[in-house]
């Protein structure tokens, strides 16, 4: 008879959610745990989606329905504050609370200081969780830390599971509804063909949890792919191994089995070390043919000195060669670059965007700020040097500045992050990827609102906000043009105006830039430059205008819309109707706010032409974020 019988498994949401379907949470790790323990309990469920608009309310309702006697919470560092709220809700209902995952494994004593947490599972969760369920909190449960009276008992570590084929396939049927999809039907899903890694990078917490590399057999892994394959619906699959391409022979066998079983209706993304790309370059065409469309590449730094400090292995030269191989085989790249190491100067950091630009990594370079996650060598080093300036775990999200650098202040570091993104993902790139003025303005609105959302979470002042956004826009100051085939609407608009100007105001009239759109019969030109008095009275939009819109948009609803637009090939009219209605509230909010913005911009323009009384003039909200 099991000690605990009714189990809830939870993954907390992070405060900063990226508006990108590729990085959405899909709870596969909990499905692995659920599959391992479900034969030992009366009931196990994953009651809450981290993409719920009100996850804590849903959790309370689930507690009332299911009468759980244990809640297991798997927490990464940026989700730890949310994990504590789940623990509080569970403890108020008299439920035993156990936490696991990267953050509790790294800081078990700190986590157990929370009065709402009863135990911590360190490392891989399957064996300790099952033993805890069967025997209760006991010194015999390896890998468990738990409260015993006024003290904390740390049991010996549990052994790693070396034979991963012995584990059951994940029970995806346990997953809750996410954006209208449930269980095996998730359009974005995650699979793991291995655990652990061969490398010991100083910034990576993988060694804290999974340690040495262990592979599933190709046959066992492909069996899972077959379980989620849908010949009518092309799913996006993330193979979330640290080094999927490490063994070319194993990769070749997996591809062979996928071809043999006709598992070709996938869009696939994986992560890789650059030297593995070089080793597997002969397989790139086969990877693309089977459905691989994007590979996340850990470039980390273009500077050889910094690269060595990270103990990444490989070399800067191999990084460059790997990029060339992927580009030649037309595979998309997410090139991860980490700025903000303790020793770096502004000159060092500007090399990152130069590197990305030189290799044409437009919209493919993803810049992170060095974040010292608990359990990593960097965390211990920076903490010993008193370089860590914040332990607000919400900001440990790869973008938050929590380290005091030796040569650069934290606000300046954030502005350098903005400059990096502005160089390879800014207005010029919006121009290249859009077919007309409205497309570029839509992209400008979307990107600006995301960064304003990020800054709001950082509790930044208006000055810091302005400095950040100025740094983001500045790299696009130049003239650009491309050949362009006008449609009928474009031809009509050309009869109305030959040039369209928009002033974007950052902090007052003198701190503005102008976007000038000009169209001829076959050329489309964009000029982004500082505002000058000779520009006269033109349409003006301010950061306060954009901030007002951002504050009205629910980030989960925005994620739902991005998700739906990314998978509009899903068959069935019911799917379309359901998702249009689900996205309806956000569309109403966006439409109303765009109308309000148009009114503000138009009134501002008319007022500039004729100095009306300001009595009825809409006023921007000059408030701190």
GUKOLRO-563280 format. One record per residue (C-alpha): x, z, y. Coordinates in Angstrom, 3 decimals, always signed. Example, Ala and Ser with C-alpha at 12.3 -4.5 7.8 and 13.67 -1.06 7.14 Angstrom:
<atoms>
ATOM          X          Z          Y
ATOM    +12.300     +7.800     -4.500
ATOM    +13.670     +7.140     -1.060
</atoms>
This chain:
<atoms>
ATOM          X          Z          Y
ATOM     +0.000     +0.000     +0.000
ATOM     +1.446     -1.062     +3.350
ATOM     +2.087     +1.542     +6.048
ATOM     +0.791     -0.890     +8.720
ATOM     -2.042     -3.245     +7.827
ATOM     -3.246     -5.134    +10.909
ATOM     -0.519     -6.837    +12.921
ATOM     -0.479     -8.679    +16.266
ATOM     +2.540    -10.780    +17.232
ATOM     +3.215    -11.491    +20.910
ATOM     +5.643    -13.607    +22.955
ATOM     +5.445    -12.576    +26.631
ATOM     +5.235    -15.139    +29.399
ATOM     +8.076    -15.558    +31.901
ATOM     +7.444    -15.154    +35.590
ATOM     +9.081    -18.516    +36.368
ATOM     +7.530    -21.328    +34.335
ATOM     +9.003    -24.818    +34.660
ATOM     +6.486    -27.598    +35.292
ATOM     +7.859    -29.683    +32.443
ATOM     +6.156    -30.199    +29.083
ATOM     +9.519    -30.297    +27.306
ATOM    +10.144    -26.591    +27.888
ATOM     +6.701    -25.207    +27.149
ATOM     +6.507    -22.272    +24.719
ATOM     +4.926    -23.003    +21.349
ATOM     +5.390    -19.703    +19.444
ATOM     +7.105    -21.199    +16.388
ATOM     +9.338    -18.125    +15.995
ATOM     +6.235    -15.940    +15.657
ATOM     +4.844    -18.381    +13.087
ATOM     +7.996    -17.824    +11.000
ATOM     +7.514    -14.041    +11.192
ATOM     +3.817    -14.352    +10.414
ATOM     +4.472    -16.471     +7.318
ATOM     +7.003    -13.935     +6.032
ATOM     +4.741    -10.875     +6.355
ATOM     +1.219    -12.221     +5.808
ATOM     +1.237    -11.466     +2.074
ATOM     +2.047     -7.822     +2.826
ATOM     -0.779     -7.076     +5.278
ATOM     -4.546     -7.328     +5.614
ATOM     -4.426     -9.286     +8.855
ATOM     -1.811    -10.924    +11.073
ATOM     -2.503    -12.979    +14.173
ATOM     -0.926    -14.388    +17.313
ATOM     -3.764    -13.498    +19.673
ATOM     -2.435    -14.682    +23.035
ATOM     -0.931    -17.897    +24.334
ATOM     +1.797    -17.336    +26.949
ATOM     +0.142    -20.236    +28.792
ATOM     -3.098    -18.332    +29.186
ATOM     -4.352    -17.879    +32.746
ATOM     -5.002    -14.177    +32.028
ATOM     -2.963    -13.174    +28.957
ATOM     -3.242     -9.403    +29.389
ATOM     -7.041     -9.556    +29.582
ATOM     -7.086    -11.722    +26.439
ATOM     -4.836     -9.201    +24.684
ATOM     -7.193     -6.318    +25.518
ATOM    -10.148     -8.243    +24.115
ATOM     -8.180     -9.101    +20.978
ATOM     -7.338     -5.420    +20.426
ATOM    -11.033     -4.545    +20.533
ATOM    -11.931     -7.275    +18.050
ATOM     -9.113     -6.880    +15.536
ATOM     -8.289     -3.147    +15.505
ATOM     -4.517     -3.688    +15.249
ATOM     -2.357     -0.792    +14.115
ATOM     +0.950     -2.506    +15.035
ATOM     +1.973     -4.894    +17.784
ATOM     +5.263     -6.770    +17.454
ATOM     +6.606     -8.162    +20.744
ATOM     +9.441    -10.701    +20.727
ATOM    +11.074    -10.628    +24.157
ATOM    +13.731    -12.670    +25.863
ATOM    +15.212    -11.184    +29.029
ATOM    +13.059    -13.080    +31.597
ATOM     +9.934    -12.005    +29.694
ATOM    +10.882     -8.356    +29.266
ATOM     +8.823     -7.020    +32.188
ATOM     +5.766     -8.772    +30.752
ATOM     +6.651     -7.340    +27.336
ATOM     +6.519     -3.839    +28.823
ATOM     +2.998     -4.509    +30.124
ATOM     +1.866     -5.619    +26.657
ATOM     +3.431     -2.426    +25.262
ATOM     +1.559     -0.295    +27.801
ATOM     -1.778     -1.903    +26.932
ATOM     -1.142     -1.484    +23.203
ATOM     -0.043     +2.141    +23.519
ATOM     -3.156     +3.010    +25.558
ATOM     -5.140     +1.785    +22.540
ATOM     -3.088     +3.990    +20.201
ATOM     -1.185     +1.129    +18.571
ATOM     +2.368     +1.382    +17.230
ATOM     +4.666     -0.864    +19.325
ATOM     +7.824     -2.520    +18.046
ATOM     +9.947     -4.899    +20.109
ATOM    +12.438     -7.466    +18.902
ATOM    +14.206    -10.582    +20.103
ATOM    +17.240    -11.161    +22.293
ATOM    +16.697     -8.532    +24.984
ATOM    +15.784     -5.540    +22.747
ATOM    +18.591     -6.481    +20.345
ATOM    +21.106     -6.371    +23.197
ATOM    +19.753     -3.204    +24.880
ATOM    +17.943     -1.126    +22.230
ATOM    +18.556     +2.244    +23.909
ATOM    +17.261     +1.060    +27.273
ATOM    +14.182     -0.512    +25.684
ATOM    +13.429     +2.688    +23.750
ATOM    +13.515     +4.693    +26.980
ATOM    +10.128     +3.110    +27.682
ATOM     +7.521     +5.669    +26.525
ATOM     +5.306     +2.837    +25.271
ATOM     +7.885     +1.416    +22.826
ATOM     +8.188     +3.126    +19.437
ATOM    +10.849     +1.002    +17.738
ATOM    +13.224     -1.922    +18.172
ATOM    +14.200     -4.510    +15.567
ATOM    +17.748     -5.715    +16.125
ATOM    +18.736     -9.239    +15.133
ATOM    +16.763    -11.465    +12.756
ATOM    +13.272    -10.101    +12.414
ATOM    +11.875    -11.090     +9.026
ATOM    +13.391     -8.483     +6.704
ATOM    +13.273     -5.467     +9.083
ATOM     +9.685     -6.256    +10.152
ATOM     +8.461     -6.539     +6.576
ATOM    +10.212     -3.303     +5.560
ATOM     +8.803     -1.507     +8.604
ATOM     +5.298     -2.714     +7.712
ATOM     +5.670     -1.565     +4.099
ATOM     +7.442     +1.777     +4.605
ATOM     +6.900     +2.786     +8.216
ATOM     +9.696     +3.919    +10.594
ATOM    +12.284     +5.232     +8.198
ATOM    +16.051     +5.466     +7.905
ATOM    +15.903     +3.047     +4.990
ATOM    +14.709     +0.154     +7.167
ATOM    +17.887     -1.775     +7.986
ATOM    +18.080     -3.311    +11.470
ATOM    +15.623     -0.768    +12.924
ATOM    +16.119     +1.551    +15.889
ATOM    +13.308     +4.044    +16.398
ATOM    +12.370     +7.302    +18.051
ATOM    +12.699    +10.391    +15.902
ATOM    +11.587    +13.416    +17.870
ATOM    +13.636    +13.567    +21.058
ATOM    +16.436    +11.391    +19.671
ATOM    +16.895     +7.736    +18.764
ATOM    +17.837     +6.704    +15.246
ATOM    +19.875     +3.487    +14.900
ATOM    +19.847     +2.297    +11.291
ATOM    +22.569     +0.055     +9.897
ATOM    +22.207     -3.679    +10.678
ATOM    +20.150     -5.809     +8.317
ATOM    +21.941     -8.521     +6.374
ATOM    +21.608    -12.096     +7.616
ATOM    +19.372    -14.393     +5.588
ATOM    +21.854    -16.923     +4.252
ATOM    +19.432    -18.918     +2.105
ATOM    +17.030    -20.175     +4.770
ATOM    +15.259    -22.326     +2.161
ATOM    +13.976    -19.089     +0.617
ATOM    +11.835    -18.488     +3.702
ATOM     +8.278    -19.833     +3.730
ATOM     +7.385    -22.599     +6.158
ATOM     +6.006    -21.235     +9.434
ATOM     +2.254    -20.470     +9.519
ATOM     +1.308    -22.558    +12.531
ATOM     -2.384    -21.990    +11.791
ATOM     -1.911    -18.521    +13.348
ATOM     -1.294    -19.985    +16.791
ATOM     -3.936    -19.549    +19.484
ATOM     -5.436    -22.342    +21.550
ATOM     -2.978    -23.790    +24.059
ATOM     -4.357    -26.320    +26.503
ATOM     -7.166    -27.198    +24.105
ATOM     -4.923    -27.567    +21.031
ATOM     -4.592    -25.095    +18.167
ATOM     -2.415    -24.498    +15.123
ATOM     -0.728    -27.622    +13.768
ATOM     -2.307    -29.761    +16.510
ATOM     +0.087    -28.770    +19.329
ATOM     +1.310    -31.969    +21.007
ATOM     +4.630    -30.255    +21.780
ATOM     +6.152    -28.289    +18.922
ATOM     +9.456    -26.737    +17.898
ATOM    +11.321    -26.830    +14.592
ATOM    +14.604    -25.249    +13.509
ATOM    +16.888    -26.769    +10.898
ATOM    +19.478    -24.005    +11.205
ATOM    +20.256    -20.623    +12.707
ATOM    +23.374    -19.438    +14.451
ATOM    +26.329    -21.360    +15.812
ATOM    +30.017    -21.929    +15.215
ATOM    +30.910    -21.291    +18.867
ATOM    +31.274    -17.994    +20.699
ATOM    +30.560    -19.098    +24.258
ATOM    +30.924    -16.220    +26.691
ATOM    +27.576    -16.930    +28.409
ATOM    +25.407    -17.439    +25.291
ATOM    +23.368    -14.707    +23.562
ATOM    +22.971    -16.662    +20.309
ATOM    +25.709    -14.634    +18.653
ATOM    +23.799    -11.435    +19.444
ATOM    +20.797    -12.552    +17.388
ATOM    +21.712    -15.235    +14.872
ATOM    +25.506    -15.006    +14.571
ATOM    +27.096    -17.404    +12.068
ATOM    +25.800    -20.921    +11.422
ATOM    +23.409    -21.227     +8.462
ATOM    +21.647    -24.483     +7.597
ATOM    +18.394    -25.260     +5.877
ATOM    +18.702    -28.025     +3.309
ATOM    +17.641    -31.473     +4.582
ATOM    +14.803    -31.499     +2.018
ATOM    +13.366    -28.160     +3.156
ATOM    +13.605    -29.110     +6.813
ATOM    +11.978    -32.519     +6.333
ATOM     +9.169    -30.833     +4.372
ATOM     +8.285    -28.956     +7.563
ATOM     +8.402    -32.170     +9.604
ATOM     +6.019    -33.735     +7.098
ATOM     +3.657    -30.782     +7.536
ATOM     +3.259    -31.403    +11.279
ATOM     +3.541    -35.207    +11.317
ATOM     +0.453    -37.038    +12.576
ATOM     +0.379    -40.817    +12.167
ATOM     -2.323    -41.119    +14.842
ATOM     -0.753    -38.884    +17.465
ATOM     +2.872    -39.104    +18.554
ATOM     +3.956    -35.484    +18.990
ATOM     +6.960    -34.326    +20.990
ATOM     +9.223    -32.283    +18.716
ATOM    +12.074    -30.065    +19.855
ATOM    +14.727    -29.466    +17.209
ATOM    +15.959    -26.239    +18.786
ATOM    +19.185    -25.775    +16.842
ATOM    +22.238    -24.911    +18.876
ATOM    +24.249    -27.625    +17.127
ATOM    +21.930    -29.946    +15.183
ATOM    +24.513    -32.763    +15.202
ATOM    +27.433    -30.623    +14.010
ATOM    +27.514    -32.112    +10.475
ATOM    +27.136    -35.939    +10.542
ATOM    +26.581    -36.115     +6.775
ATOM    +23.695    -33.640     +6.927
ATOM    +22.130    -35.452     +9.889
ATOM    +22.406    -38.753     +8.019
ATOM    +20.603    -37.227     +5.019
ATOM    +17.794    -35.899     +7.247
ATOM    +17.330    -39.332     +8.837
ATOM    +17.313    -40.981     +5.423
ATOM    +14.545    -38.641     +4.197
ATOM    +12.525    -39.165     +7.373
ATOM    +12.692    -42.946     +6.955
ATOM    +11.851    -42.676     +3.272
ATOM     +8.750    -40.548     +3.978
ATOM     +7.766    -42.673     +6.988
ATOM     +7.997    -39.743     +9.394
ATOM     +8.532    -41.993    +12.384
ATOM     +5.660    -41.099    +14.697
ATOM     +7.590    -38.465    +16.645
ATOM     +9.244    -38.205    +20.030
ATOM    +12.232    -35.946    +19.363
ATOM    +14.571    -33.895    +21.522
ATOM    +17.478    -31.738    +20.421
ATOM    +20.489    -29.897    +21.820
ATOM    +24.090    -30.786    +21.159
ATOM    +27.650    -29.978    +21.987
ATOM    +29.484    -32.985    +23.475
ATOM    +32.083    -33.067    +20.701
ATOM    +29.248    -33.341    +18.140
ATOM    +27.942    -36.417    +19.972
ATOM    +31.380    -37.976    +19.693
ATOM    +31.528    -37.131    +15.985
ATOM    +28.025    -38.610    +15.386
ATOM    +28.314    -41.666    +17.608
ATOM    +27.853    -43.985    +14.608
ATOM    +24.388    -42.445    +14.062
ATOM    +23.046    -42.913    +17.598
ATOM    +21.135    -46.118    +16.857
ATOM    +19.487    -44.527    +13.814
ATOM    +18.555    -41.458    +15.863
ATOM    +16.918    -43.647    +18.498
ATOM    +15.120    -45.683    +15.811
ATOM    +13.582    -42.615    +14.142
ATOM    +12.253    -41.288    +17.465
ATOM    +15.016    -39.310    +19.169
ATOM    +14.583    -39.958    +22.881
ATOM    +16.472    -37.144    +24.607
ATOM    +19.455    -34.897    +23.900
ATOM    +20.275    -31.772    +25.856
ATOM    +23.997    -31.736    +26.437
ATOM    +25.895    -28.562    +27.272
ATOM    +28.335    -29.938    +29.854
ATOM    +28.443    -26.535    +31.620
ATOM    +31.271    -27.391    +34.046
ATOM    +33.297    -30.441    +35.091
ATOM    +36.178    -28.134    +36.032
ATOM    +38.694    -27.653    +33.227
ATOM    +39.645    -24.113    +34.351
ATOM    +36.022    -22.922    +34.383
ATOM    +35.345    -24.740    +31.116
ATOM    +38.128    -22.779    +29.415
ATOM    +36.811    -19.467    +30.766
ATOM    +33.488    -20.169    +29.062
ATOM    +35.258    -20.578    +25.673
ATOM    +33.015    -23.523    +25.021
ATOM    +35.412    -25.457    +22.847
ATOM    +35.834    -29.204    +23.193
ATOM    +37.097    -30.544    +26.498
ATOM    +36.024    -32.066    +29.812
ATOM    +37.157    -35.478    +28.519
ATOM    +34.840    -35.185    +25.510
ATOM    +31.998    -34.277    +27.854
ATOM    +32.499    -37.552    +29.690
ATOM    +32.787    -39.537    +26.469
ATOM    +29.572    -37.993    +25.100
ATOM    +27.671    -38.981    +28.241
ATOM    +28.882    -42.563    +27.902
ATOM    +27.851    -42.713    +24.236
ATOM    +24.313    -41.514    +24.992
ATOM    +23.956    -43.878    +27.932
ATOM    +25.181    -46.859    +25.920
ATOM    +22.584    -46.080    +23.246
ATOM    +19.836    -45.605    +25.860
ATOM    +19.156    -41.998    +24.852
ATOM    +17.874    -39.695    +27.594
ATOM    +20.073    -36.801    +28.669
ATOM    +19.412    -33.316    +29.944
ATOM    +22.899    -32.478    +31.197
ATOM    +23.158    -28.695    +31.613
ATOM    +25.551    -27.638    +34.381
ATOM    +26.125    -23.968    +35.267
ATOM    +27.174    -23.184    +38.827
ATOM    +27.989    -19.808    +40.343
ATOM    +30.789    -18.405    +38.205
ATOM    +32.416    -15.344    +39.753
ATOM    +35.618    -17.108    +40.804
ATOM    +34.051    -20.291    +42.221
ATOM    +34.165    -21.437    +45.822
ATOM    +31.778    -23.743    +47.671
ATOM    +34.244    -26.586    +47.117
ATOM    +34.190    -25.932    +43.348
ATOM    +30.397    -25.970    +43.203
ATOM    +30.003    -29.213    +45.144
ATOM    +32.019    -30.913    +42.397
ATOM    +29.099    -30.410    +39.992
ATOM    +26.715    -32.755    +41.795
ATOM    +29.579    -35.176    +42.468
ATOM    +30.246    -35.257    +38.727
ATOM    +26.575    -35.861    +37.920
ATOM    +26.310    -38.566    +40.561
ATOM    +29.440    -40.348    +39.335
ATOM    +27.960    -40.551    +35.837
ATOM    +24.551    -41.669    +37.057
ATOM    +22.801    -38.524    +35.831
ATOM    +19.934    -38.913    +38.266
ATOM    +16.949    -36.834    +37.183
ATOM    +19.022    -35.863    +34.144
ATOM    +21.322    -33.208    +35.590
ATOM    +19.853    -29.717    +35.221
ATOM    +21.720    -27.145    +37.279
ATOM    +21.560    -23.472    +36.389
ATOM    +22.993    -20.484    +38.193
ATOM    +25.264    -18.441    +35.952
ATOM    +23.055    -15.692    +34.558
ATOM    +24.776    -12.850    +32.675
ATOM    +22.274    -12.210    +29.887
ATOM    +22.517     -8.839    +28.127
ATOM    +24.503     -9.071    +24.912
ATOM    +26.859    -11.763    +26.190
ATOM    +30.551    -11.376    +26.982
ATOM    +29.842    -12.466    +30.569
ATOM    +27.328     -9.620    +30.978
ATOM    +29.878     -7.022    +29.869
ATOM    +32.617     -8.516    +32.039
ATOM    +30.511     -8.819    +35.202
ATOM    +28.946     -5.384    +34.737
ATOM    +32.367     -3.770    +34.379
ATOM    +33.444     -5.493    +37.616
ATOM    +30.234     -4.387    +39.434
ATOM    +29.393     -8.025    +40.124
ATOM    +25.787     -7.779    +38.886
ATOM    +23.639     -7.099    +41.946
ATOM    +20.183     -7.109    +40.356
ATOM    +18.676     -5.869    +37.114
ATOM    +15.235     -7.262    +37.897
ATOM    +14.780     -9.041    +34.586
ATOM    +12.183    -11.439    +36.045
ATOM    +15.034    -13.134    +37.908
ATOM    +17.120    -13.654    +34.755
ATOM    +15.746    -17.174    +34.341
ATOM    +18.829    -19.400    +34.865
ATOM    +17.829    -20.053    +38.490
ATOM    +17.826    -16.576    +40.010
ATOM    +20.968    -15.416    +41.789
ATOM    +21.749    -11.965    +40.339
ATOM    +25.557    -12.007    +40.560
ATOM    +27.695    -11.311    +43.597
ATOM    +30.437    -13.963    +43.617
ATOM    +33.895    -13.230    +44.916
ATOM    +33.755    -16.015    +47.529
ATOM    +30.076    -16.870    +48.089
ATOM    +27.010    -14.850    +49.075
ATOM    +23.844    -15.004    +46.998
ATOM    +21.779    -16.854    +49.617
ATOM    +24.529    -19.434    +50.031
ATOM    +24.656    -19.878    +46.261
ATOM    +20.939    -20.617    +46.183
ATOM    +21.394    -23.185    +48.950
ATOM    +24.177    -24.828    +46.929
ATOM    +21.778    -25.003    +43.969
ATOM    +19.295    -26.769    +46.252
ATOM    +22.003    -29.173    +47.430
ATOM    +22.911    -30.048    +43.835
ATOM    +19.304    -30.880    +43.004
ATOM    +18.895    -32.745    +46.278
ATOM    +21.860    -34.952    +45.384
ATOM    +20.665    -36.111    +41.952
ATOM    +16.935    -35.323    +42.017
ATOM    +15.972    -35.535    +45.694
ATOM    +14.124    -37.945    +47.968
ATOM    +16.368    -40.901    +47.148
ATOM    +15.544    -40.506    +43.445
ATOM    +11.840    -40.193    +44.249
ATOM    +12.209    -43.501    +46.089
ATOM    +13.913    -45.174    +43.131
ATOM    +11.224    -44.017    +40.724
ATOM     +8.149    -44.787    +42.841
ATOM     +6.521    -48.081    +43.726
ATOM     +5.248    -47.232    +47.177
ATOM     +4.800    -44.804    +50.023
ATOM     +2.051    -42.722    +48.407
ATOM     +4.088    -42.288    +45.216
ATOM     +7.086    -40.995    +47.146
ATOM     +4.972    -38.654    +49.250
ATOM     +3.272    -37.344    +46.113
ATOM     +6.655    -36.624    +44.530
ATOM     +7.852    -34.958    +47.740
ATOM     +4.805    -32.720    +47.728
ATOM     +5.199    -31.840    +44.027
ATOM     +8.928    -31.053    +44.168
ATOM     +8.696    -29.115    +47.436
ATOM     +5.831    -26.979    +46.151
ATOM     +7.761    -26.138    +42.966
ATOM    +10.806    -24.976    +44.915
ATOM     +8.603    -22.983    +47.299
ATOM     +7.046    -21.344    +44.234
ATOM    +10.530    -20.486    +42.952
ATOM    +11.543    -18.990    +46.310
ATOM     +8.357    -16.959    +46.489
ATOM     +9.196    -15.379    +43.118
ATOM    +12.631    -14.547    +44.526
ATOM    +10.946    -12.693    +47.452
ATOM    +12.947    -14.736    +49.915
ATOM    +12.586    -14.460    +53.685
ATOM    +11.396    -17.387    +55.768
ATOM    +14.973    -18.015    +56.925
ATOM    +16.253    -18.124    +53.338
ATOM    +13.388    -20.445    +52.441
ATOM    +14.243    -22.789    +55.297
ATOM    +17.953    -22.785    +54.428
ATOM    +17.168    -23.611    +50.798
ATOM    +14.744    -26.434    +51.553
ATOM    +17.038    -27.871    +54.239
ATOM    +19.847    -27.981    +51.676
ATOM    +17.522    -29.750    +49.223
ATOM    +16.466    -32.450    +51.685
ATOM    +19.837    -33.000    +53.387
ATOM    +21.617    -35.078    +50.678
ATOM    +18.978    -37.816    +51.075
ATOM    +19.825    -38.564    +54.714
ATOM    +20.626    -42.271    +54.475
ATOM    +18.951    -45.683    +54.281
ATOM    +17.747    -47.028    +50.943
ATOM    +16.028    -50.221    +49.895
ATOM    +14.895    -52.005    +46.774
ATOM    +13.142    -55.221    +45.857
ATOM     +9.435    -54.741    +45.619
ATOM     +6.470    -56.864    +44.598
ATOM     +3.497    -55.929    +46.792
ATOM     +0.013    -55.687    +45.294
ATOM     -3.196    -56.459    +47.168
ATOM     -3.432    -52.946    +48.607
ATOM     +0.125    -53.163    +49.909
ATOM     -0.637    -56.518    +51.564
ATOM     -3.678    -55.052    +53.317
ATOM     -1.655    -52.061    +54.531
ATOM     +1.020    -54.399    +55.912
ATOM     -1.601    -55.901    +58.206
ATOM     -2.321    -52.422    +59.597
ATOM     +1.256    -51.239    +60.123
ATOM     +4.716    -52.617    +59.478
ATOM     +6.378    -49.202    +59.474
ATOM     +5.116    -45.741    +58.643
ATOM     +6.841    -42.600    +59.920
ATOM     +6.423    -39.013    +58.767
ATOM     +8.243    -36.049    +60.267
ATOM     +8.917    -33.094    +57.942
ATOM     +9.410    -29.941    +59.976
ATOM    +11.563    -27.216    +58.457
ATOM    +11.868    -24.709    +61.290
ATOM    +10.509    -26.112    +64.525
ATOM    +10.620    -29.539    +66.106
ATOM    +14.394    -29.586    +66.481
ATOM    +14.891    -28.737    +62.810
ATOM    +13.098    -31.726    +61.315
ATOM    +13.770    -34.961    +59.532
ATOM    +11.928    -38.264    +59.583
ATOM    +10.968    -40.474    +56.661
ATOM    +10.570    -44.090    +57.801
ATOM     +8.915    -46.456    +55.315
ATOM     +9.181    -50.190    +56.040
ATOM     +7.818    -53.011    +53.949
ATOM     +8.451    -56.728    +54.126
ATOM     +7.232    -59.318    +51.700
ATOM     +9.739    -58.442    +48.980
ATOM    +11.703    -55.433    +50.220
ATOM    +10.754    -51.792    +50.491
ATOM    +13.004    -49.630    +52.703
ATOM    +13.156    -45.873    +53.180
ATOM    +15.232    -44.260    +55.904
ATOM    +15.617    -40.473    +55.894
ATOM    +17.342    -39.112    +58.995
ATOM    +17.216    -36.240    +61.496
ATOM    +14.355    -36.304    +63.974
ATOM    +15.172    -37.631    +67.435
ATOM    +13.189    -37.393    +70.660
ATOM    +12.956    -41.185    +70.804
ATOM    +10.791    -41.056    +67.666
ATOM     +8.009    -39.841    +69.931
ATOM     +4.721    -38.551    +68.593
ATOM     +4.418    -39.157    +64.858
ATOM     +2.611    -37.567    +61.938
ATOM     +4.139    -34.156    +61.124
ATOM     +4.011    -31.932    +58.064
ATOM     +5.610    -28.468    +58.008
ATOM     +6.974    -26.205    +55.300
ATOM     +4.227    -23.766    +56.243
ATOM     +1.683    -26.469    +55.381
ATOM     +3.277    -26.918    +51.961
ATOM     +3.584    -23.168    +51.462
ATOM     -0.135    -22.756    +52.117
ATOM     -0.895    -25.258    +49.323
ATOM     +1.595    -23.656    +46.940
ATOM     -0.041    -20.251    +47.285
ATOM     -3.398    -21.709    +46.202
ATOM     -2.102    -23.404    +43.033
ATOM     -2.140    -21.519    +39.741
ATOM     +1.069    -22.379    +37.879
ATOM     -0.611    -22.301    +34.447
ATOM     -3.278    -24.723    +35.613
ATOM     -0.517    -26.936    +37.008
ATOM     +1.267    -26.804    +33.635
ATOM     -1.981    -27.783    +31.928
ATOM     -2.298    -30.841    +34.163
ATOM     +1.327    -31.903    +33.576
ATOM     +0.815    -31.403    +29.835
ATOM     -2.352    -33.484    +29.778
ATOM     -0.849    -36.324    +31.809
ATOM     +2.185    -36.371    +29.495
ATOM     +0.029    -36.801    +26.356
ATOM     -2.790    -39.047    +27.489
ATOM     -2.352    -41.204    +24.365
ATOM     -4.247    -38.613    +22.308
ATOM     -7.151    -40.383    +20.594
ATOM    -10.800    -39.456    +20.929
ATOM    -13.151    -39.408    +23.895
ATOM    -13.880    -35.708    +23.313
ATOM    -10.219    -34.886    +23.939
ATOM    -10.300    -36.737    +27.262
ATOM    -13.546    -35.184    +28.467
ATOM    -12.464    -31.687    +27.446
ATOM     -9.146    -31.921    +29.264
ATOM    -10.582    -33.483    +32.389
ATOM    -12.982    -30.568    +32.623
ATOM    -10.169    -28.103    +31.852
ATOM     -8.046    -29.573    +34.655
ATOM    -11.065    -29.820    +36.951
ATOM    -10.591    -26.502    +38.805
ATOM     -7.023    -27.403    +39.730
ATOM     -8.034    -30.900    +40.818
ATOM    -10.694    -29.388    +43.086
ATOM     -8.121    -27.002    +44.597
ATOM     -5.586    -29.798    +45.121
ATOM     -8.185    -32.139    +46.645
ATOM     -9.511    -29.510    +49.047
ATOM     -6.012    -28.512    +50.107
ATOM     -4.916    -32.119    +50.614
ATOM     -7.991    -32.689    +52.781
ATOM     -7.128    -29.564    +54.734
ATOM     -3.528    -30.773    +55.060
ATOM     -4.718    -34.181    +56.281
ATOM     -6.871    -32.448    +58.881
ATOM     -3.918    -30.344    +60.075
ATOM     -1.581    -33.329    +60.258
ATOM     -4.148    -35.512    +62.016
ATOM     -5.127    -32.812    +64.508
ATOM     -1.481    -32.107    +65.237
ATOM     -0.911    -35.814    +65.926
ATOM     -3.928    -36.167    +68.191
ATOM     -2.953    -33.035    +70.040
ATOM     +0.542    -34.431    +70.630
ATOM     -0.952    -37.619    +72.043
ATOM     -3.281    -35.711    +74.354
ATOM     -2.613    -32.034    +75.140
ATOM     -6.018    -30.657    +74.160
ATOM     -6.741    -26.993    +74.322
ATOM     -5.249    -25.184    +71.345
ATOM     -8.410    -23.166    +70.970
ATOM     -9.543    -24.928    +67.771
ATOM     -6.119    -26.045    +66.602
ATOM     -5.222    -25.029    +63.034
ATOM     -2.251    -22.672    +63.075
ATOM     +0.510    -22.588    +60.453
ATOM     +1.074    -19.294    +58.691
ATOM     +4.516    -18.029    +59.762
ATOM     +4.732    -15.368    +57.117
ATOM     +7.474    -14.203    +54.811
ATOM     +7.328    -15.395    +51.244
</atoms>
